[in-house]
Amino acid sequence: MDLAYVKKILKLVEESNINELEVEEKGVRVRVTKRSNDMHPVYQFPVPAMPAPMAITPAVSAPNAPPTDNSRSAETPPAVAAEKKYHEVKSPIVGTFYRAPAPDAANYVEVGSSVQPGNVLCIIEAMKLMNEIESDAAGKIVKVCVENGKPVEYNQVLFLVDTE
């Protein structure tokens, strides 16, 4: 692969809407990733603006309905409160979740696995690109929140990690 060809690839990525391109020719692989100031430093995906908080309007009860105990509704449900102590590893992109590098390979992590920052936890396939998702905290995996082969959304919780 000559330098002129590599320059053409760079120019193609720069002038297009794609953020990443990987080309392999005669055993030489070149991967070009576009990075701008609004890209996440680790995962290299655009950092979206924070959504505006949603307004909560109280429910109006029926005229003859028994009074409800509103003191509990302001609290977090017990199941959610129990999970809040765990670190959430979230999906940085939209794609398909895979727990292993290949269908016949062992999963990267299981419940109870110890992880360190940088350990690969799973793969998310997006637009035919396999993106390794790494742990950003040290601890033990307590829950795998997505089924293998299922689609995931941006910012969806993939794993819960006990950091204590």
Buried (B, 14 or more C-beta within 10 A) or exposed (E): BEEEEBEEBBEEBEEEEEBBBEBEEEEEEBEBEBEEEEBEEEBBBBEEEEEEEEEEEEEEEEEEEEEEEEEEEEEEEEEEEEBEEBBBBBBBBBBBBBBBBEEEEEBBBEEEBEBEEEBEBBBBBBEEBEBEBBBBBBBBBBBBBBEEEEBBEEEBBBBBBBEE
